[in-house]
């Protein structure tokens, strides 16, 4: 099993960050650009990956009381992940994303995963900033 984790500070309270991250209809705004999530009957979702042009059955669960999102593949159980939002005080939050690959064939490699995590967290921060700026203005 291979695991990866990245964190980033966001300029908003944890509830705002979580609401942005957990909105299943807006996941494409911050997930890696090659991944597209189609909600079925939650927690069931289908993830389409442009790189392989394949659809994968997955599960997506949000736990607002814990400020946590969890996901993973349904049938094969080869991949899981979670996103955790924690308040830092003074209106800021820290977001941590953790990925676990149980099969080597599903792991795209450390550099690719770290770049995707960094890009996704940056894109999430941009979405959070847009929401905060629009609410303030």
N, C-alpha and C positions, 0 to 999 in steps of 0.2 A: 504494500500500500504506500502511495506517495501523497503527502499533504502539503498544501500551500496556504499561506495566510498573509493578508495585507490589511493595513488600517489607514484611515485618513480622517482628519478633523474637518467638520462641516460647520458653516456659520449659521446654525439654526438650532432651535430646541429639538430634542430627540423625537417628539411627537410629529413635528413637521417633516423631519428627515425620514422617519419610518413610514409616514403616510405616502411620501413620494416614492420610496423604494418599494413599498408593498402593493402599489396600485397595479394590478395585473394588466390593465389596459395601457399602461405606460411603461412597462418593463423595457420595451425596445428603445426607450430614450436613454437608458443607461447601461443596459447589458452590452456585451461585445456585439458589434454591428453585424456579425455573421450569424447571430442567434436570434430566433424569432419564436416567441411563446404564444401559443394559441390555447386559451382557456376552454376547457370542456366543462364538465361538472366538477368544480373544485372539490377536492384537491387535485383532480386529474387534469393534466395539461399535456400538450404535444409541443415538443421543441424541434424546430426546423433549423438545421445547420447548413448555411450556404456552401461552405467549403466542401462538404461531402454530398450535398443535396439529399440528405436523409432526414426523416422524421423519427423522433424518439419519444416513446411514451414516458412521461415523468409525473412526479407528484410535487406540488407546491403548497406549503402550509405557512400561514402567517399566524403569529402569536403576538397580538398587539400588547397584551398584558406583560409580556416579556421583551417587547421591542425586538422580536426575532422573526426571521424568515428562514424556512428550511426547505430544501429541495433535493431531488435525486431521481435517478432512473427507476422506472417501475419494474419491468420484467427482469432485466439482467442484473440489477443491483451493482453496477460497475462504477457508479459515481454518485457522490453526495456533496452537499455544500450547505452553508448557512451564512446569514448576514445578521450581525448584532449591532444595535444602536445603543449607545450609552451617553447619558448626559454628562457634560463636563462643567456645568455651571456657567453663569454669565451668558446664557443663550447659545452655547456651542455644544456640539456633539462629536463623538468619535464613532465611526463606522468601521467594523471589522468584517471582512469576508474570508471565509475558510472553505477550501475545497479539498476533497479526499477522492483519490482515484484508486479503486480496488483492483483494477486490471491495467497492466502496463500498456496494453494496446489502446486504451482510452486516454492515456496521459499524453498531451501534446508536447510535453517537455517543459523544464523549468523556465527557460527564457520566455517562451510563448505564453505560459500561464501567468507569470509575473507581469508581463506587458499587458495582458488582457485585464488582470486585476487592477493595475494602476490606471489604465484607460477607463475601465468601468467606474471606478471610484471617482475619477476626475469628472466623468460625464454625469454621475449622480450629483456631485457637488454643484456642477453647472445648473442642473435642474432645480436643486434646492435653492440656489442663489436667485434664479429666475422667479421662483415662487415667493421667496421672501421679499424680493424687490417689488414684485407686482402687488403683494399684500400691503407693502409700505407706501406705494405710490399711487 
